[in-house]
């Protein structure tokens, strides 16, 4: 069974990784995602390498089918659809973080 992992800078997705043993399929998301990451990092003052790298994280692995390439393609397409430019702008305005449930309920 393969595993899908999403790589994020804070809450902004940047890459999909689907792995099975030593095999892997990777998909970088379109440039607008990294542009958002870079703009947000500059905005919050993460100018040095350590500050920038400290904000990267990986999602918990999710089991997926053994077709690494199609799983990576499907995950990338789903993220692109889930993060239109307006959502990316909102993430940048919130310094790269999704609103917490407390923010939503108030």
C-alpha positions in Angstrom: 0.0 0.0 0.0 1.3 3.4 -0.9 1.1 6.5 1.3 0.2 10.1 0.3 1.9 13.0 2.1 1.2 16.7 1.6 4.1 19.1 2.2 3.0 22.5 3.7 4.6 25.8 4.6 2.4 26.6 7.6 -1.0 25.8 6.2 -0.2 26.5 2.5 0.2 23.3 0.5 3.2 23.1 -1.8 3.9 19.5 -2.9 2.3 16.1 -3.0 4.4 13.0 -2.3 3.1 9.5 -2.8 5.6 6.8 -1.7 5.8 3.0 -1.6 9.1 1.7 -0.4 11.8 3.3 -2.4 9.4 4.4 -5.2 7.9 7.9 -5.1 5.8 10.2 -7.3 6.0 13.9 -6.5 3.9 16.8 -7.8 4.8 20.4 -7.1 1.7 22.6 -7.1 1.5 25.5 -9.6 3.9 28.4 -9.1 1.1 30.5 -7.4 1.4 28.3 -4.4 5.2 28.9 -3.9 4.7 32.5 -4.7 2.2 32.7 -1.9 4.6 30.8 0.5 7.5 33.2 -0.4 5.4 36.3 -0.1 4.0 35.2 3.2 7.4 34.3 4.5 8.7 37.7 3.6 5.7 39.4 5.2 6.2 37.6 8.5 9.9 38.2 8.5 11.1 34.6 7.9 14.0 35.9 5.9 16.8 33.7 7.1 17.0 30.0 6.2 16.3 28.6 9.6 13.1 30.7 10.1 11.9 29.8 6.7 12.6 26.0 7.0 11.1 25.8 10.5 7.7 26.4 9.1 7.7 23.5 6.7 5.8 20.4 7.7 4.4 17.1 6.3 0.9 15.8 6.8 0.3 12.5 8.4 0.5 9.7 5.7 -2.7 8.5 4.2 -3.0 5.1 2.6 -3.8 5.2 -1.1 -3.7 2.8 -4.0 -0.5 1.5 -5.4 -0.7 3.6 -8.6 1.7 6.2 -7.4 1.5 8.5 -10.5 -2.3 8.6 -10.7 -2.6 9.1 -6.9 -0.1 12.0 -7.0 -2.0 13.6 -10.0 -5.4 13.2 -8.3 -4.1 14.7 -5.0 -2.5 17.7 -6.8 -5.7 18.3 -8.8 -7.7 18.2 -5.6 -5.5 20.7 -3.8 -5.5 23.0 -6.8 -9.3 22.9 -6.8 -9.5 23.4 -3.0 -7.1 26.4 -3.0 -8.3 29.0 -5.6 -6.5 32.3 -5.7 -8.9 33.9 -3.2 -8.2 31.2 -0.6 -4.4 31.7 -1.1 -4.8 35.5 -0.7 -6.7 34.8 2.5 -4.0 32.6 3.8 -1.4 35.2 3.0 -3.5 37.8 4.9 -3.5 35.4 7.9 0.3 34.9 7.8 -0.1 31.4 6.2 -2.5 30.0 8.7 -6.1 28.7 8.2 -8.6 30.2 10.5 -9.0 28.3 13.7 -12.4 26.9 14.7 -12.6 29.6 17.3 -12.2 32.3 14.6 -15.0 30.6 12.5 -17.5 30.4 15.4 -17.1 34.0 16.5 
